[in-house]
């Protein structure tokens, strides 16, 4: 029962998030706000008049947060799987990058510093087609440095 309920919720959430991201939905939302603004003088800009728009937008926002998060979780998972497939398919890619989304923030910061160093090395390289890897970055940099000293 849980899988069927989850699947139905996923279908409904997907449809709603697709529809709410449409031009038609935006137009309807603008129309509701304009109708509310125009009706202000009719209701004397009363507290009830203000409460209607505040309550309505709060409820819609509250529900949409969960629907959007569900949609983003699914999209994020799909993107990670696609990236993992690309990494796994490339014989030159570091397999350590598969599933890095499970690392802690501190571990991701360490990886980020490694890639920043790779980027610096690539920028310093005369050949824009030269490729470096995390595993070989230090070794390649040292070899280039030795080569440069030997040429001088």
N, C-alpha and C positions, 0 to 999 in steps of 0.2 A: 504493500500500500504506500509505503514511504517513497519508493522510486517513482511510482505513478504520480503521486502528489507533487514531488519535487520536479518531475518532468513537466507537469502541467503548469506549475508556478514559473518554471524557466521559460516556457513558451509564452505565457501571458506577460511576464516581465520583459521579454525580448520584443514582443509586439508593442507594448506600451512605450518602452524607451525609444523604439524606432519611430513611433507615431509622434511622441512628444518632441522629438528632434526635428520634426518636419516644419515646413513653412506654414502649412495649414494650422497646426497647433499653435505656433507663434502668433499667427493672425487672430486666432480665437482668443488667446490670452490678452492680446492688445485690445481686442474688441470688448472683453469683459472689463478691463481697466477703464477704457473710455466710457463705457456704459455706467460704470460706478461713478466716475468723475462727473459726468453729465447729470446723473441723478442726485448729486449732492444738494443742489438748491431745492429740489423737490422734497427731500427729507430734512431740509434745514441743517445740513451738515451735522446731524445728530451723532451722539455716541454710538447708537445702534448702527447707523450708516457706516461709521468707521470700523465698528466691530465686525461687520459683515466681510469687508475686504481683508482685514487682519486675520480673522479666523480662517477664511477660505484659503488665503495664501499660505498660512502656517500649516494647515492640514496637507495641502498639496505638496509643499516643500518637504515636510516630514516624510510623507510616503515616497516621494521621488528620490530622496536620499538613499533609501534602501533599494529601490529598483535600479538606480544608476550604479550603486556599489555592486550589486549582483551582476549586472552587465559588464562592468569593468573587471571584476574578478574573473569572469569567464573569458573575456577578451585577453586579459593579461596572461592567463594560463595558456591560452592558444598561442599567443605570441612567443611565450617562453618555450613551448614545445617545438615551434617552428625554428626558433634560434638554436635549440639543442640539436635538432636534426641537421641544420647547416653545419654546426660545429662538428658533429659526429661524422658527417659526410666528407669533410675536408681533412686530408691527411696532414696538412700543415698547421691546422688549428690546435690549440692546446685543449685537450679534453678536460682539463681542470676547470674550464669555464662552464661546463654543463652543470646545470642546477645551482648556479651561484646565487640565485635568488633566495636560497635557504641559508646563506651565510649571515652572520651578524653584521651590524653596521660597522663595527671596528674592522672586521675581516674585509668588508667591501672597501673600506678606506685604504687598507693596505694594498689591495688590488689596484685601486685608483692611482695610488702613488707609483706603482710599477708601470702602469700604462702612461702616466705622465712622463716618466723617464724614457719610455719607448718613444713617445712623441717628440721629446727633446732631441733624442738621438736621430730620429727620422728627419727632423727639421735641419739638423746640422749636416746631414748626409747630402752630397751633391746629386745623387741619383734618386729621383723621386719614386722610382719603381723598386728600390731596395726595400726588402721586408725584414722586420725584426720580430723575434718572439720573446716572451717573458723568459723562457729558459735560456735563450742564447744572447740576450741583450748585453749582459756584462762582458761575455766572451767576445762578442762582435765589436763592442766599443773598445775593448783593450787591443784587439787585433788592428783596428783602424788607427788607434793611437800609436801603436808600434810602427805601423806602416808609414804614417805621417812623419814620425821622427826619423825613420830610415831615409825617406825621400829628401828631407832637409839636409 
